Amino acid sequence: MNVRRLIPAAAIAGSVTLGMVALSACSSSSATGKDSGKLDVVASFYPMQFLAEEIGGDHVAVSTLTKPGVEPHDLEITPQQTAEVGEADMVLYLKSLQPAVDKTVEQAGVKHTVDAATLTELEAHGAGDAEEEHAGDEHAGEEHSHDEAGADPHVWLDPAKYAEVAAGVGKAMEKADPDHAADYKKNTDALVGKLTALDTEFKDGLKNTTRKTFITTHSAFGHLAERYGLDQEGISGLDPESEPSPARMKELQKVAEQEKVTTVFFETLASDKTAKTLAADTGLKTDVLDPLEGITDKSQGDDYFGVMRANLANLQKALGAK
């Protein structure tokens, strides 16, 4: 004899409601963007996210593939993120910085895909000219090859180049969402104006310095150094996690002495071990020079402009700005 349990209708309704809530919670941010009628933009990491939010304003729903505190170079894409990219209205990334992102974007085939690397000129910058002297060392040779394999992607650290990228992103948004083109243009012009003013701050702030050479763990500041007449000496190459050779560390000790370097810079998202080792060996101070690949509670500013101005202040102090 089968006994059938009668489940109250209210309980069934409650279960359905809870299921719908759970399903909603698992939905990607791209669905949120589409449901709200906004342009759904997926950005690869913080500098691209910042552009999308500043230019898009209230007309866009922006999500980022690189969460705060994650080192962008090492990012691995999850299946959920792959789906998110495929459903986006626009994808904004910087080719060659994050291989996993490059592959995902290529496979997604989103109509409005913007590669920031095509919007300005990328140049080759390595760990420093001194590194070439040690190309015979096996590890140093590997680093040199890595740096020369492609141009330096860290263009956002040069406000002038970042402004060029911003202008290109603005035009792409106008094309993707013509109904709000006027607002995108207005926001783009405002952002470019702020970046131009920041460029002037750097030019004026670094025009008269006692020293021109700075040492940093991550060779991310080549574009910035070239723009403002400085010399970057990187402990590592373009990959912040690569280990420097003993020959490179010895060479940097000589550079520090010859150029009267006072400070070894490290960053917030990567290990500061090599910077502190070099500083201890040479009797130098350490300070932060943030490559702005992500904003965390350890960042010396709440957004791009705040961190860049902190970078300027730290460079002025280290270089003896007058």
URDAQUI-V285459 format. One record per residue. N is the residue number from 1. PHI is phi in whole degrees, 0 to 359 (* if undefined). PSI is psi in degrees with one decimal (none if undefined). Layout:
n=<N | N>
phi=<PHI | PHI>
psi=<PSI | PSI>
//
This chain:
n=<1 | 2 | 3 | 4 | 5 | 6 | 7 | 8 | 9 | 10 | 11 | 12 | 13 | 14 | 15 | 16 | 17 | 18 | 19 | 20 | 21 | 22 | 23 | 24 | 25 | 26 | 27 | 28 | 29 | 30 | 31 | 32 | 33 | 34 | 35 | 36 | 37 | 38 | 39 | 40 | 41 | 42 | 43 | 44 | 45 | 46 | 47 | 48 | 49 | 50 | 51 | 52 | 53 | 54 | 55 | 56 | 57 | 58 | 59 | 60 | 61 | 62 | 63 | 64 | 65 | 66 | 67 | 68 | 69 | 70 | 71 | 72 | 73 | 74 | 75 | 76 | 77 | 78 | 79 | 80 | 81 | 82 | 83 | 84 | 85 | 86 | 87 | 88 | 89 | 90 | 91 | 92 | 93 | 94 | 95 | 96 | 97 | 98 | 99 | 100 | 101 | 102 | 103 | 104 | 105 | 106 | 107 | 108 | 109 | 110 | 111 | 112 | 113 | 114 | 115 | 116 | 117 | 118 | 119 | 120 | 121 | 122 | 123 | 124 | 125 | 126 | 127 | 128 | 129 | 130 | 131 | 132 | 133 | 134 | 135 | 136 | 137 | 138 | 139 | 140 | 141 | 142 | 143 | 144 | 145 | 146 | 147 | 148 | 149 | 150 | 151 | 152 | 153 | 154 | 155 | 156 | 157 | 158 | 159 | 160 | 161 | 162 | 163 | 164 | 165 | 166 | 167 | 168 | 169 | 170 | 171 | 172 | 173 | 174 | 175 | 176 | 177 | 178 | 179 | 180 | 181 | 182 | 183 | 184 | 185 | 186 | 187 | 188 | 189 | 190 | 191 | 192 | 193 | 194 | 195 | 196 | 197 | 198 | 199 | 200 | 201 | 202 | 203 | 204 | 205 | 206 | 207 | 208 | 209 | 210 | 211 | 212 | 213 | 214 | 215 | 216 | 217 | 218 | 219 | 220 | 221 | 222 | 223 | 224 | 225 | 226 | 227 | 228 | 229 | 230 | 231 | 232 | 233 | 234 | 235 | 236 | 237 | 238 | 239 | 240 | 241 | 242 | 243 | 244 | 245 | 246 | 247 | 248 | 249 | 250 | 251 | 252 | 253 | 254 | 255 | 256 | 257 | 258 | 259 | 260 | 261 | 262 | 263 | 264 | 265 | 266 | 267 | 268 | 269 | 270 | 271 | 272 | 273 | 274 | 275 | 276 | 277 | 278 | 279 | 280 | 281 | 282 | 283 | 284 | 285 | 286 | 287 | 288 | 289 | 290 | 291 | 292 | 293 | 294 | 295 | 296 | 297 | 298 | 299 | 300 | 301 | 302 | 303 | 304 | 305 | 306 | 307 | 308 | 309 | 310 | 311 | 312 | 313 | 314 | 315 | 316 | 317 | 318 | 319 | 320 | 321 | 322>
phi=<* | 273 | 254 | 262 | 273 | 269 | 264 | 304 | 301 | 297 | 292 | 299 | 299 | 296 | 295 | 298 | 298 | 297 | 297 | 293 | 297 | 297 | 298 | 298 | 294 | 273 | 293 | 283 | 294 | 295 | 295 | 300 | 298 | 292 | 296 | 272 | 80 | 269 | 288 | 272 | 244 | 255 | 253 | 287 | 200 | 307 | 302 | 282 | 299 | 299 | 299 | 299 | 288 | 293 | 278 | 284 | 58 | 284 | 271 | 233 | 245 | 251 | 234 | 237 | 282 | 253 | 287 | 306 | 93 | 270 | 288 | 303 | 298 | 260 | 299 | 245 | 274 | 274 | 303 | 297 | 292 | 300 | 295 | 298 | 297 | 296 | 265 | 289 | 280 | 213 | 241 | 239 | 214 | 230 | 299 | 92 | 278 | 229 | 306 | 296 | 291 | 306 | 295 | 296 | 295 | 298 | 286 | 291 | 62 | 292 | 302 | 261 | 250 | 242 | 263 | 300 | 294 | 270 | 263 | 208 | 266 | 262 | 241 | 276 | 224 | 250 | 287 | 139 | 300 | 296 | 299 | 297 | 293 | 246 | 296 | 288 | 292 | 302 | 289 | 296 | 297 | 295 | 296 | 298 | 297 | 298 | 293 | 278 | 294 | 202 | 287 | 294 | 275 | 280 | 289 | 292 | 279 | 253 | 305 | 292 | 289 | 297 | 295 | 295 | 295 | 302 | 299 | 292 | 294 | 300 | 296 | 295 | 292 | 301 | 288 | 287 | 222 | 300 | 297 | 242 | 303 | 297 | 292 | 299 | 295 | 299 | 293 | 295 | 300 | 294 | 293 | 299 | 297 | 294 | 291 | 296 | 295 | 295 | 302 | 296 | 301 | 293 | 300 | 291 | 288 | 247 | 291 | 240 | 232 | 292 | 235 | 242 | 261 | 229 | 249 | 220 | 296 | 250 | 283 | 263 | 252 | 296 | 294 | 297 | 299 | 294 | 296 | 248 | 70 | 251 | 241 | 271 | 240 | 267 | 291 | 254 | 274 | 289 | 270 | 294 | 265 | 288 | 271 | 286 | 284 | 303 | 296 | 294 | 297 | 294 | 296 | 293 | 298 | 293 | 300 | 301 | 290 | 293 | 266 | 55 | 293 | 253 | 222 | 252 | 269 | 233 | 238 | 273 | 264 | 237 | 297 | 260 | 301 | 292 | 297 | 290 | 295 | 297 | 298 | 293 | 290 | 248 | 71 | 262 | 273 | 238 | 203 | 263 | 231 | 270 | 285 | 57 | 270 | 185 | 253 | 228 | 289 | 268 | 292 | 271 | 166 | 270 | 206 | 307 | 293 | 297 | 290 | 297 | 290 | 293 | 300 | 299 | 298 | 292 | 293 | 300 | 294 | 289 | 266 | 70 | 295 | 259>
psi=<121.6 | 132.4 | 121.3 | 124.2 | 131.6 | 121.0 | 126.1 | 143.5 | -35.9 | -36.6 | -41.5 | -46.0 | -39.5 | -40.4 | -42.4 | -43.2 | -45.2 | -38.7 | -40.3 | -38.2 | -43.6 | -42.6 | -42.1 | -39.4 | -27.3 | -8.1 | 149.4 | 162.3 | -22.0 | -35.7 | -38.4 | -43.1 | -44.6 | -41.7 | -30.4 | -4.7 | 9.3 | 160.7 | 120.1 | 113.0 | 127.0 | 121.8 | 144.6 | -39.8 | -179.8 | -50.3 | -31.3 | -37.7 | -43.6 | -44.1 | -46.1 | -41.5 | -41.2 | -41.5 | -39.4 | -33.1 | -135.3 | -7.5 | -2.7 | 152.3 | 112.7 | 132.0 | 155.8 | 142.7 | -23.5 | 107.5 | 155.7 | 133.4 | -10.4 | 132.8 | 114.9 | -37.0 | -27.3 | 9.6 | 135.5 | 132.8 | 131.1 | 160.3 | -37.6 | -40.6 | -36.2 | -43.7 | -39.4 | -43.2 | -43.2 | -26.5 | -3.3 | 153.9 | -32.1 | 140.7 | 129.6 | 116.9 | 177.9 | 102.4 | 140.0 | -12.9 | -40.2 | 97.2 | -38.5 | -37.6 | -43.9 | -45.8 | -44.2 | -43.8 | -41.3 | -40.8 | -29.2 | -39.1 | 37.0 | 136.6 | -49.3 | 82.0 | 125.3 | 117.4 | 109.5 | -24.5 | -19.5 | -4.5 | -6.2 | 177.9 | 124.0 | 135.5 | 161.7 | 126.0 | 132.6 | -156.3 | -13.6 | 152.1 | -30.5 | -25.0 | -32.3 | -26.7 | -18.7 | 28.5 | -20.3 | -27.0 | 133.4 | -47.6 | -41.3 | -36.4 | -36.5 | -41.9 | -43.2 | -42.3 | -40.3 | -44.1 | -35.7 | -11.8 | -25.6 | 166.6 | 157.2 | 119.4 | -4.1 | 52.0 | -22.3 | -16.5 | -5.0 | 105.2 | -32.4 | -42.5 | -37.2 | -34.2 | -37.6 | -40.1 | -42.9 | -42.9 | -41.4 | -38.9 | -39.6 | -44.1 | -37.9 | -38.2 | -38.4 | -40.0 | -38.8 | -29.8 | 72.2 | -24.4 | -25.2 | 23.3 | -39.7 | -40.5 | -40.9 | -41.4 | -42.9 | -45.8 | -36.4 | -46.5 | -39.5 | -42.9 | -42.9 | -38.0 | -41.9 | -39.3 | -35.9 | -40.7 | -38.6 | -39.8 | -42.6 | -40.2 | -43.2 | -42.9 | -47.6 | -40.0 | -25.7 | 11.8 | -43.5 | 98.1 | 150.7 | -35.4 | 158.1 | -13.0 | 134.4 | 147.9 | 132.4 | 151.8 | -42.8 | 122.7 | 59.2 | -6.3 | 24.6 | -43.0 | -41.8 | -45.8 | -43.6 | -38.8 | -38.5 | 19.4 | 32.8 | 168.7 | 116.4 | 131.1 | 109.0 | 137.6 | -46.4 | 177.1 | -146.3 | -20.7 | 114.3 | -18.1 | -4.0 | 143.5 | 131.6 | 152.2 | 156.8 | -35.7 | -38.1 | -42.1 | -39.8 | -40.9 | -38.8 | -31.4 | -39.9 | -43.4 | -45.0 | -41.5 | -45.5 | -40.0 | 4.8 | 41.9 | 138.4 | -20.9 | 139.7 | 122.2 | 142.1 | 175.2 | 174.1 | -28.5 | -8.2 | 167.2 | 141.1 | 11.6 | -50.9 | -35.7 | -44.7 | -32.6 | -47.9 | -42.4 | -40.6 | -38.6 | -25.8 | -2.2 | 28.4 | 165.1 | 166.0 | 153.0 | 173.0 | 132.9 | 105.9 | 121.0 | 1.7 | 42.4 | -4.5 | 152.3 | 127.7 | -178.8 | -8.9 | -8.6 | 146.9 | 47.2 | 158.6 | -16.8 | -173.5 | -49.4 | -39.4 | -44.3 | -40.0 | -38.4 | -31.9 | -39.9 | -43.6 | -46.7 | -40.9 | -37.4 | -42.2 | -42.5 | -44.4 | -32.7 | -3.0 | 51.0 | 141.3 | none>
//
